[in-house]
């Protein structure tokens, strides 16, 4: 956050956003995607007005910075496809200020005594009048050791994010994401208050093959789905457990898919498959080595 900020955050940008019918024009659509790529970002497409990757796609894992490849994908899927940006390896994170149902991230910020000026940030207003605020990760901060859930309606995104010119259905209307302020790659560095929230009570992550979950915790996953911020670790843990007790890999994957569907925020199918495959390969190697390690 700049030291010279002129006024405190008051959520004014969010209140100024009006719901607008989707009116994408192919040339404008390509232009916006090209602007993202010119900033050095990799993008991927999703099904129109959703955050669901197209069938056969792995979502942000298939992100590319090749504009010709994107154009070909648009020819296949249409110029009303939603657009996402991969955050992996960019040195960027996104503060997701959600406004949906009982969640109100703006109120949470006020309750925490946090004030900052959205007009001086790289920010996108979401269809629900929330905000995605981009920040650069400062030196010395490990993105893998950051909390994801910060407070009610406040989440830190580190893998991917939906961006304009995307839209979602709100009150039966296709409502746009809108970008304001700085370019994404010119985002300000994470302010101290955000670093504090993202590292509060956070211990350095253990390697993923040492993520410990009890039997009761695994049953909670079965009942309630995977937890936000823990989804990948939980998928690996449960998958490894099922494979170790000799559940057929296809059946194990079906079980994991069912549990994922019960999650508040399910992993995209492509990412779920990739994570399960990682656990499968790890179990395969363990058996080949005759390793009886049961730390997953």
ABEGO torsion letter per residue (X at the ends): XBAABABBBAGAAAAABBBBBBABBAAAAAAAAAAAAAAGBBBBBBBBGBABBBBGBAEAAABBABAAAAAAAAAAAEAABBBBBBABGAGBBBBBBBBBEABBAAAAAAAAGBBBBAAABBBBBBAAGBBBBBBBBBBGBBAAABBABABBGBBBBAABBBBOABBBBBGGBBBBBBBBEBBAAABBBBBAAAAAAAABGBBBBBBAAABBBBAAAAAAAAAAEBBBGAAAAAAAAAAAAAAAAGBBAAAAAAAAAAAAAABABBBBAAAAAAAAAAAAAAAAAAAAAGBABAAX
